[in-house]
Amino acid sequence: DPALMNMVLNNVENVEKYYSDQGDSVVIEVVAYGPGLTMLVAGESPVEQRIAAISLENETVSFAACGNTLEGMQKKAGHDIPLVSEAKVVPSGVVRLIELQEDGYAYVRP
């Protein structure tokens, strides 16, 4: 859903701006899994240009793609699915969320 994807990126920009305005910094990782992985698929993501711009503007924002979801999508499609260059593949999106929470990150879901 393009509206939901844009809401995610709006949240990223709003959080980053809030902390920047306070003279502080924040580390943000967007973890995409399930149907949300389309957000990180090169050539298909309706927010591909925004992801590129946000990544260029702020080095503390990163994007993680669920390897389990990607593998399933590729198996169903019968070919590799390219991701945007800003995305890093993690073995499991859900496990990555757990790891981040264990490290003190807050989980925000749009």
Salt bridges, closest charged atoms under 4 A:
GLU13 OE1 - ARG50 NH2 2.67
ASP21 OD2 - LYS17 NZ 2.60
GLU29 OE1 - LYS88 NZ 3.93
GLU29 OE1 - ARG96 NH2 2.85
GLU99 OE1 - ARG96 NH1 3.45
